[in-house]
């Protein structure tokens, strides 16, 4: 009989700007062991303080396009003339080590990954209300009213894709939400899809 799979869970976390998903990711990695935050590749130049392999994997535009051509990315997109994407080898390596890999990306990228890895866990983070979302964006004090309105309009568009996610985390209390996120990921280890080899072994033994 085969044992329960020790392979990690691939989790994509998305959410509106201002939902607090970045803070949630930091708390998850701080409070619980066994997680790895995926490092993206980009064709843009490093900014002051950014480190290779920690902030991003920095590539030339030619190198990035070669990665696209060789199907070396789980997902990718182009923003303001630069490519951003998730290297397949980094994620696969961590999953095979038994670590649960968490990606913080937008809905478009999440759907790309779900098509390639159907057992990917999709979690959407949202504030408890639209008024709270606006309050958080305004409370940052770093964005103009015009930018805030653009973010709110973008959130309206993103809301159309929420139904494609497996779980929703309503981020009203960081301690509670971090615990919920951890429990959702741990529960995903025991879905039949993630334990396909164990299920097939069980069926085979029962037929003997």
C-alpha positions as CSV (number, residue, x, y, z in Angstrom):
1,X,0.0,0.0,0.0
2,X,1.3,3.4,-0.9
3,X,1.6,6.1,1.8
4,X,-0.3,9.4,1.7
5,X,1.5,11.8,-0.7
6,X,4.2,13.9,0.8
7,X,4.2,16.4,-2.2
8,X,3.4,20.0,-1.3
9,X,0.3,21.9,-2.2
10,X,0.4,24.6,-4.8
11,X,-1.7,27.5,-3.6
12,X,-2.5,30.7,-5.4
13,X,-3.7,33.7,-3.3
14,X,-5.4,36.6,-5.1
15,X,-7.3,39.6,-3.9
16,X,-8.1,43.2,-4.5
17,X,-5.5,45.9,-4.0
18,X,-6.0,46.9,-0.3
19,X,-7.3,43.4,0.7
20,X,-4.3,42.8,2.9
21,X,-3.1,39.7,1.1
22,X,0.6,40.7,1.2
23,X,0.4,41.1,5.0
24,X,-1.4,37.8,5.2
25,X,1.3,36.0,3.3
26,X,4.0,37.4,5.6
27,X,2.1,36.3,8.7
28,X,1.5,32.8,7.2
29,X,5.3,32.3,6.6
30,X,6.1,33.7,10.0
31,X,3.6,31.8,12.1
32,X,3.8,28.3,10.3
33,X,6.5,26.1,9.0
34,X,6.6,24.2,5.8
35,X,5.7,27.0,3.4
36,X,7.7,28.6,0.5
37,X,6.7,31.8,-1.1
38,X,7.2,31.6,-4.9
39,X,9.8,33.9,-6.4
40,X,8.8,35.5,-9.7
41,X,11.0,36.1,-12.7
42,X,11.0,39.5,-14.4
43,X,12.6,41.2,-17.3
44,X,12.9,44.6,-15.6
45,X,16.1,45.8,-14.0
46,X,16.6,45.4,-10.2
47,X,15.7,48.3,-8.0
48,X,17.8,49.4,-5.0
49,X,17.8,46.8,-2.3
50,X,16.3,44.0,-4.4
51,X,18.2,40.7,-4.4
52,X,18.5,38.0,-7.1
53,X,16.6,34.9,-6.1
54,X,14.9,36.6,-3.2
55,X,13.1,39.6,-4.6
56,X,13.0,38.2,-8.2
57,X,14.9,36.1,-10.7
58,X,16.1,38.9,-12.9
59,X,16.3,38.0,-16.7
60,X,16.9,39.9,-19.8
61,X,14.0,40.3,-22.2
62,X,15.6,37.7,-24.5
63,X,16.1,35.3,-21.6
64,X,12.5,35.7,-20.5
65,X,11.1,35.1,-24.0
66,X,13.3,32.0,-24.2
67,X,11.6,30.8,-21.0
68,X,8.2,31.4,-22.6
69,X,9.3,29.5,-25.7
70,X,10.5,26.5,-23.7
71,X,7.4,26.4,-21.5
72,X,9.4,27.1,-18.4
73,X,6.8,29.3,-16.8
74,X,3.6,28.4,-14.9
75,X,2.1,31.8,-15.9
76,X,3.3,35.1,-17.2
77,X,2.1,38.5,-18.2
78,X,3.5,41.7,-19.5
79,X,3.1,45.0,-17.6
80,X,4.4,48.4,-18.7
81,X,6.8,46.9,-21.1
82,X,8.3,44.3,-18.7
83,X,7.5,40.6,-18.3
84,X,6.6,38.9,-15.0
85,X,6.1,35.2,-14.5
86,X,6.4,32.2,-12.2
87,X,9.3,29.8,-13.0
88,X,8.1,26.2,-13.2
89,X,11.4,24.7,-11.9
90,X,11.5,26.7,-8.7
91,X,7.9,25.8,-7.8
92,X,8.3,22.1,-8.8
93,X,11.5,21.8,-6.7
94,X,9.8,23.2,-3.6
95,X,6.7,21.0,-4.1
96,X,8.8,17.9,-4.4
97,X,10.6,18.8,-1.2
98,X,7.2,18.6,0.5
99,X,6.8,22.3,1.0
100,X,3.5,24.1,0.4
101,X,4.2,26.7,-2.2
102,X,2.2,30.0,-2.1
103,X,1.9,32.3,-5.1
104,X,0.5,35.8,-4.7
105,X,-0.8,36.7,-8.2
106,X,-3.7,38.2,-10.0
107,X,-6.8,36.4,-11.4
108,X,-5.4,36.1,-15.0
109,X,-2.3,34.3,-13.8
110,X,-4.3,32.1,-11.3
111,X,-6.4,30.8,-14.2
112,X,-3.3,30.1,-16.3
113,X,-1.9,28.0,-13.5
114,X,-5.2,26.2,-12.8
115,X,-5.3,25.0,-16.4
116,X,-1.8,23.6,-16.1
117,X,-2.2,22.2,-12.6
118,X,-5.9,21.4,-12.0
119,X,-5.3,20.5,-8.3
120,X,-4.0,24.0,-7.5
121,X,-5.8,25.5,-4.5
122,X,-7.2,29.0,-5.4
123,X,-7.9,31.4,-2.5
124,X,-9.3,34.9,-2.8
125,X,-8.8,37.5,-0.1
126,X,-11.2,40.3,0.3
127,X,-12.1,42.9,2.9
128,X,-15.5,42.5,4.6
129,X,-17.1,45.3,2.5
130,X,-16.6,47.7,-0.4
131,X,-16.6,50.6,2.1
132,X,-13.8,49.0,4.0
133,X,-11.8,48.4,0.8
134,X,-12.1,52.1,0.0
135,X,-11.2,53.0,3.6
136,X,-8.0,50.9,3.4
137,X,-6.9,52.3,0.1
138,X,-7.5,55.9,1.3
139,X,-5.8,55.1,4.6
140,X,-2.5,54.2,2.9
141,X,-2.0,57.9,2.2
142,X,0.2,57.1,-0.7
143,X,-2.2,57.3,-3.6
144,X,-4.1,60.1,-5.3
145,X,-8.0,60.0,-5.4
146,X,-7.6,59.2,-9.2
147,X,-5.5,56.2,-8.5
148,X,-7.9,55.0,-5.8
149,X,-10.8,55.3,-8.2
150,X,-8.9,53.2,-10.8
151,X,-8.2,50.5,-8.2
152,X,-11.9,50.5,-7.2
153,X,-12.9,50.1,-10.9
154,X,-10.3,47.3,-11.3
155,X,-11.7,45.6,-8.2
156,X,-15.2,45.6,-9.8
157,X,-13.8,43.8,-12.8
158,X,-11.8,41.3,-10.7
159,X,-14.9,40.5,-8.7
160,X,-16.3,38.8,-11.8
161,X,-13.7,36.0,-11.4
162,X,-14.2,35.2,-7.7
163,X,-16.6,32.3,-8.3
164,X,-13.7,30.4,-9.9
165,X,-11.8,30.2,-6.6
166,X,-12.0,27.3,-4.1
167,X,-12.2,29.5,-1.0
168,X,-12.7,33.1,0.1
169,X,-10.9,34.6,3.1
170,X,-12.7,37.6,4.5
171,X,-9.8,39.6,5.9
172,X,-11.2,41.4,9.0
173,X,-8.9,40.0,11.6
174,X,-5.3,39.1,10.6
175,X,-4.8,36.4,13.3
176,X,-8.0,34.6,12.4
177,X,-7.5,34.9,8.7
178,X,-3.9,33.6,8.9
179,X,-5.2,30.5,10.8
180,X,-8.0,30.0,8.3
181,X,-5.6,30.2,5.3
182,X,-3.3,27.7,7.0
183,X,-6.1,25.3,7.7
184,X,-7.5,25.5,4.1
185,X,-4.1,24.6,2.7
186,X,-3.5,21.7,5.1
187,X,-7.0,20.3,4.4
188,X,-6.2,20.3,0.6
189,X,-3.5,17.6,1.3
190,X,-6.4,15.1,1.8
191,X,-8.4,15.8,-1.4
192,X,-8.7,12.7,-3.7
193,X,-7.1,14.7,-6.5
194,X,-4.0,15.3,-4.5
195,X,-3.9,11.7,-3.2
196,X,-4.5,10.1,-6.7
197,X,-1.6,7.6,-6.3
198,X,-2.9,6.5,-2.9
199,X,-6.5,6.2,-4.2
200,X,-5.4,4.0,-7.1
201,X,-3.3,1.9,-4.9
202,X,-6.2,1.4,-2.5
203,X,-8.5,0.4,-5.4
204,X,-5.9,-2.0,-6.7
205,X,-5.5,-3.7,-3.4
206,X,-9.2,-4.0,-2.9
207,X,-9.5,-5.9,-6.2
208,X,-7.0,-8.5,-5.2
